[in-house]
Amino acid sequence: MKDLYKKAKEVLPNSYAVYSKFKVAAAIRMKDGNIITGVNVENASFGLTNCAERTALFTAYTMGYKKEDIKEMLITTEKDDIVSPCGACRQVMRELVPLETPVHLVSANGMTQTVLNKELLPFAFDKEDL
């Protein structure tokens, strides 16, 4: 997990958080060992902001990876407290990340909490609900 954290910390300064000043970075380890990162990118029209988790996931899918290729995910911020993904990211993760995937939430001071993807969004809406 240390290498995931290192990669996320490396890209954290690239976050475009000019409005909230709340920088977030995500790193995803693929089963082939590749690590894909993402940061949040804000917009003056706040609804058009894209979170780090979704940026990393959409990049992985753009590169040709699929759900079954994801091994683990890490999310970090500049905050001393652990921050979890927002509701939109939890919904996207529910569909694009295997349910048993470990998701590491790491604070700026190294405090860590690991949960499984399926634990992030109880009573999730999925394709069976359509």
N, C-alpha and C positions, 0 to 999 in steps of 0.2 A: 504494500500500500504506500510505502514511502516514495516510490517513483511516481505513482499517481499524484500524490500530494505535491511533489516537486514540479511536475508538469503543470498542474493547475496553478500553483503559485507563480510560475514563470509567465503565464498568460494573463494573470489577474490584472496587471497594469494596463492591458489592452482593452479592458472593459470601457465601454462608452456610457458612463453613468453621470452625465453632466447635470441631470436634474435631481436625482435621488441621492447622488454621492454614495450609492450602495453598490459596490463592485462585487460581482459574483463570477466564479470560474468553476467549470466542471471538467472532469477528465474521465474518459471511458476506456477501460482495457478490453480489447477484443480478444477472442480466443487464440488468434494467431500472434498475440503479443503486442500488436500495434496499439498505441495510445492516441486517442483522438480528444482534442480539447475544444472548449467553447467558452465564450464570455457573454455577459448580458450586453445588449446594445439597445439603448433607449432612444426615444423619439419624442418630440414636442407633443405629438398626438399619442398620449401614453398607451393607448390600446394597441399601437403598432410596435411597442417595445418587444424584443425577443429575449427571453431568459437564457442564461448560460447552459442550462440542462438541455433545452430544446435546440440551441445552436449546435451543441456537440452531437446530439442525436441526429439531427437533420444532416449534419456533415457526414456522419458515419453512413447513413442511408444513401447520401449522394455519392459516396465512394464505393457503393455496391454492397456494403455490409447489410446483414439482416438481423432480425431479433435474436436468432439462435447463435449469432456470432459474438454477442455481448457477454463478457465474463463478470465484470464489476464496474461500479461507477462511484465517483467521489465528487463532492460538492464542497466548496470552501468560499469564505468571504474574508473581509478585513476586520470583522467583528470578533470580539473575545468570546462571544456566546455561539453555540451551535445554531445554525439556521437550516431549516428544512425547505424543500422545494415548495413553490407556490401551488395552488390548486390546479392551474392550467398545466404546469409541468407534471404534476402527479398524474393527471389524466393522460397526457401524452406518454409518459413513462409506462403507465399501465398497459398501453397498447403496443408500444415499440420495444419494451425491455422485458425479458423473461421474468415471471413472477418471483422466482427463487433467487434472483440476482441480488447480491449484497450491494447496498448503497451506503457509502461511508460519508457521514456528515462531519466536517472537520472545522473547528474554529481557528482563528488567527494564532491563538496561543497553543494550538496542538490538541485541544480537547476533542475527543472523537466519540461518535456514536454510530454504530452500524446497525442497519435494519434491512430487512428484505423488501424488495420492491412492493410485494403484495401487501405489506403492512402500512405503506404510506397512504393508501386510499381505500379504506374499508367501504363496502357497498358501492364499488366502482361501477360506472356505466360502461358497458362494452358491447361488442357486436352481437352478442346474444340478446341484448335488450332492444335491438332494432326490429 
